Amino acid sequence: MKAEIIAVGTEMLLGQIVNSNARDISLKLAELGIDVYFQTVVGDNAARIEQAINIARSRANLLIFTGGLGPTQDDITKDVLAAYLGRQLVIDEPSMIKIKALFEGRGVEMVQSNIRQAHSIEEAAPLVNEAGLAVGNALFENGTYYILLPGPPKEMNTMLNGPVVAWLRDALGQEKPLYSRLLKFAGIGESNLEAKLLPLIDGQSDPTIAPYAKEGEVSLRVSTKAGSEEEAAIKLNATIAQIKGIVGEHLYAEEDIPIERQIIRMLQSKNFTLASAESCSGGLFAQLITQVPTGSSCFVGGVVTYTNQMKHKLLGIPMSQLEGEGAPGAISSSTAKLMAENVRELLDSTFGVSITGVAGPGTSEGKPVGQVFIGLAERGKPTEVFELKLTGDRASIQLRAVKSLQFRLWQAIKAHGVELS
């Protein structure tokens, strides 16, 4: 079964509202084992809606419309589809009774246009609207299934999760549902991850592997259709085991969570604590860590030592290290090392981390934009420092520096035998 979602509404083309309905419908159809191949947005224009129907019918056999079922003159979805199929519009009596009762209960006269919300395409199955007034429709003709849903998301979702699912299961039978797992990676870019997994991706049929990326992290969605959860688990586990064998050192979670949440979980499992000292990142590392609700149990605190004076005053870094002829400077491996070590000792934590560098837009200490040093100090172990050469604007460099530090911290905690939760 190939589905196409057709969202009707000029306001979406103008960018006045976001088409969240397409996302919700796609997720629900995936649960039912129905593949969405295309999504279309079309304005409130009869000729263009008819053109969208023609195109959709040439490439899909399930067409789901949202929007255009209301009482106004530009709500024409039912009118256009009825004319396209050569059918009449009739009154759905239960919907008409509901509409009249609503206006009578309010003591307000019902205007004639409200009757449009009770219109139903001849011989179509009416879909009850428990959250609104406009009745939906479902019908089958000449090898194509049609479903018409209201545009307001609350009404659409109520109808989708109730009568639409019931109608589809009855009309199509129970297709194999889609089962997916999301794998989250750090310390590796999307292109590098894909290159390493290319033999698997090129040879995939079932399960399928799809990479997704956003700033600082990469995800893989591994999906399969199966008759049961147990059958799906067998297939998914086999593919995930192959993925782990290739890039397992970068896999930090098998669920959709940010790496900072996993770091907090791992710290908590060992009763470890963490402190941070930041310069060019301006406290972003601490911000992300403290967004995790239970982070206070292991993140003892952090400092933003943005100037050399604060690095000296709060962290005790000698001014001779930071300034003067022959000094390494604030943006150096040795300063990152001292920042990490000193904040760890100051706050008596298991780990101390640091970031210092040039986020831009201009250079600093004669060092280029994107040169960053991150430090990782651990009680009882030698401190590690990593030099980064990052690209992007100021915000991108700050985030990439933090994500790189999070990856190194995750590796250090994992070395203590902490497994994925």
N, C-alpha and C positions, 0 to 999 in steps of 0.2 A: 504494500500500500504506500503510495506516494502522496504526500499532502502538500498543499500550498495555503498559506495564510494570507488573506487579502484584507488589509485594514483600510476602511473607507473614512476619509475625513481630511478636508483641506487644512485643518489646524495642525495636523502632523507634518504636512509638507512645508508649512510656514515655520515649523520649529516651535510652535506655541505649546505643544504637549509632546511627551515622549511615548512611544508605542510600547508600553510595558505589557500590553495584552499578548503580543507576539511571543515574548519570552515565556509567559505563563502557559500559553497554549502549547508551545514547543515542549516544555517540560512535561506537561500532562500527556501529550501524545507519545513521548518517549517511554513513559511508564506503561503505555498501552501497546508498545512495540510498533508504533506507526512512525515512519520516517518523514520528517519535514524537509523537503528539498528546496523550497523557495518561500520567500516572504515578499509581499508586494504592498506598497502604500499608494493609494489612488485618491484623488480629490472627489468632492461631491459634484460630480458631473456625469450625466447618464452615458454619454458616448464613451468617455474614458473608462467608466466602470465596466461597460459591455466589452470594451477592448481588453481589459484586464481579465475578464471571464474567459474570453476566447483564448488568450495566451495561456492561462492557467489550465484550461481543459486539455491543451495540447501536450502538457507535461506532467499533469497530476490527475489522480482520480478521486481525491478528497479535497474539496475546496471549503475552507472555513473563513467566513466573513465576520468582521467586527465593525460595529458602528453603522450609523444610518438607519436605525430602527425607531427613532424618536418621533415627536409630533410635528416638527417643523417642515417647511417646504423643501429644505435641502436634505432631509432624511429620506433617501430614495433607494436604498439598497434593495428592499423587498420589491419595489416597483420595477426596478431594472431587471432583476433576476426573473420575476414573474413574466415580464414581457419577453425576455430572452427565451424562456422555456415554453412560451405560448400558453401560460396559465393565467387564471384570474386571481385577484385578491379577494379574500372573503373575510368575514368577521369571525374571530375566535370568541365564542360566546362567554366562556369562563373569564377571559381577559377583559372583555367588555363589562361584565358584571363587576369585576374588581375595580376597574377604572371609575365607573359610575359611583360605586360605594365610597371610594376615596373622596371624591369631590362632594358627595352628599354629606359625608362625615365632617368635612371641613366647612360646610355651609357655603361653598363657593360654586358658582355656575360653571359647568364644564363647557369649554369652547369646542367647537366642531373638530378642530385639528387633532384633539386628543384621541379621537376615534382611530387615527392612523396607527397608534401604538397597539391596537387590537387586531390590526390587519395580519392575515396569515396567507401564505401562498396556497392556492387550491391543492388539496390532497397531500399537503405537507404535514408532518407530525409537529404539533405545537410543542415548544419547549417552555415550560412554566418559568416565569421570572419572579422568584421569591424575594428579590431585593429591589425590584422596580416595577414598572408598568408595561414596558414593551415586550411582547411575546416573541420568543425566538422560533426558528423553524429548522426542521431537518427533513431532507427528502433525497430520493435517488431517482435518476433518470439517465437512460442511455449510457450506462457504465460509469457515471460520475455521481459521487455523493456530495451533497451540499448542506452546510450548516451555517445558519445566520444567528449571530450573537450580538447583544447590545454593546456599545462602546465603553460606558463607564466601567472601570475595572472591578468595582465591587459587584455590580450586576453580572458582568461577564464571568467572573470567577465562580460566583454562586451557581450560575447556570452550567458552566463548564464541568464543575466537580459533581454536579447532580445529574440532571436529565441528559446532558450531552454524553457523559461517560456511559450511562445506561443505554442510550440509543446506539452508540458506536459498538458497544459489546454485543448488542442484539443484532445489529445490522451486519457487522463484519466478522463476528466470532472472536474468540480470544486469541489474538496473535501473541507470539512470544514477546514478553516485555524486555526492555533494555536494562541491563545492569552495568553500573560503572563504578570505578574507583579512581580517586584523584591522588596522584603522587606529587609531592612538593620537593623541589630541589633548590639548593643554594650553592654559591661558589662556582657556578658554571652558567654560561650564557645559553640562550635558546639555540643559536646556530651551532655551537659546540656540542650541546646535548643531542641535537638532531643528527649531527654528523656521526657521533659515536653510536647512535641507535639506528642509523640508516639501514643496515642489513635487516633489522627487525621491521622497520617501518615499510621498506620496499616490499617485503615478503608477506605483509599482513593481509589477512582476509577476515578472520574472526579468531580472537578479539582484534579490535582496531586500536591504534595508538594515535592520539592527537596531542601535539604540544601547544601550550598557551604560555604567554609571557607577559609580565608587567615589570615595572621598574624594580630591579634588584632581586627578582625571583622568577623561577620557571616552574610550570606545572605540566604534568602529563595526565590525560584522561584515558584510561584503559576501559574499553566497553565491549560488551558481548550481549547477544540475544540468547536467552535460554528459557527452558520450560519451568525451571525452578531455581531458587536461590542456591541450592546445593550444586546443581549442574553448572551454574554461572561461576561459583567459587572455584570449582575445579579448573575451568578454562582460564579465569582471571589469575589465579595463583600461579599457573604455569608460565604465563606471559610475564607477570610481575617478577618472578624468580629470574627470568632471563634478563630483564631490565636491571635488576639488582646486581647481577653478575657483571654487568658492563659499567654502570654508573652508580652503584650502590653507595660509594663513598660520599656522594653529594645528596643522597635521599634523606631528608630530615623528618618527613612525616608522610603517612598514608591516609591523610584526611586534609580537608581544606582549612588549614590554620597557618597564620604567619609564623616565621621562624622564632620570633620573640616569645610566642606562647609555648613553643616546644622547649625553648631554653629555660623558661621559668619552671616548667614541669620537671625537667631534668635536674635543675638545681635543687628543687624541693625533694626529689627522690633521694638525694645524697646529703641533704641538709647543708648544702654549700651556700655561700653568700657571695654577693657581687657588688662592686663599687665602680664608678666611672669618673674619668676626667676628660673633658672635651674642650676643644678650642674652636676650630673652623666649623664643626658641625653644630655649634650653638646649643647643645643640649638635646639634639634629636635622638641620640641613642637612649638617653634616660627617658625621653618622652615615650618612645615606642615600648620600652620595657614596662613603664608604669601604666600603660594602657591595658595591660593584662591585669584583670581584677585581683588576682592573688599574688601579684608581684611583690607586695610589701613583705611577704614572708621570707624573701631571700635577697631582694635588692635593698641594700642598706642605705644607699645614697649616692649622690654624684655632685660634681662641681663643674661649672663652666668657667674655665680660666682663659678668658678671651685675650687679655693683654699679658704682656710679659710681667708686669707688676703683680698681677693676680697669680700667675704661675709661681712667682717667687714667694708672695705673701701666704698663699693658701697651701701650696704644695711643697714649699721649701726648696724650689729649684734655684741654684745659684745664679745670680745675674751674670756672672762670668760665662755661664753656659749659654745664656740667652742673647747677650749683647756684647759688643766690643770687637776689636780686631782679633781675628782668629777664632771667635766663638762659633760653635756649631749652629747656633740660632734656635729660635722656637720651632722652626720647621725642619726638623732633623730626626734621624733615627735615635740619637742619644737622648733627645728631649722627650720623645714618645716613650722611651724606655723608663725614664725617670718619672714621668707623669703616671704611668701605669703602676709602677712599684710604689710610689709615694702615696697615691690615693688608696692603694690596697692596705698599706701599713697604717695610714691615718685612720681608716675606718675599720681596720681589723677584719677584712673580708677574705674569703677563699681566693677570689679572683679580683683583679683590678685591670681595667681596660682604659685605653686612651686613644684619642684622635687629635692630630695636629696637622695642618697643611694649608693649602691655598685653594679656596673654593671659588675665587674670582669675584668680580670680573677682571681685576687687575692682578699683577704679580705682587709678590711679597718677599722681602729679603733676597731679591734677585732670582727667586725660584718661580717656575712656571705655574700657571693655573692648572689645577688637577693633580699636582704633586702632593701626596698625602702619606703620612706615616701613621700606622695603627699599632698600638702596643698591647700585649697580653701578658700580665704578670699573674703567677699562681703560687700560692704558698708552698715553699719547699722545692720549687723548680726554677730553672733558669728562665728569665723573661724573654719572650719572642717579640720581634718587631718586624713588620711587613711594610715595604714601600709600595705604594699604589700610584699608577699614572692614569688618571681618570679623565674622561671627556664629558662634555655637556655643559649646561648652564649651571649657575650657582646651586640651585635647588637639587639638580640631578647629581652633582658631585657630592654634595652633603649626604644625600640618601645612599648613593653607591658606596661611599666610605663607611657609613653605618652598617649597611648590609654585608660588606666585606668583613667588618669586625664581628658582626653577629655570627657569620659562618665560621670564623676562626675560633670564637668562643664555643660554639656548638661542637666543633671538633675536639676541643680540649676537654669538655665535659664528657663527651662520648668515650674518650679514651679511658675513662674510669669504669667502663663496663655498663654504661646506661644505655638501654635499648629503646627503640621506638615504642611509644605507649599506644 
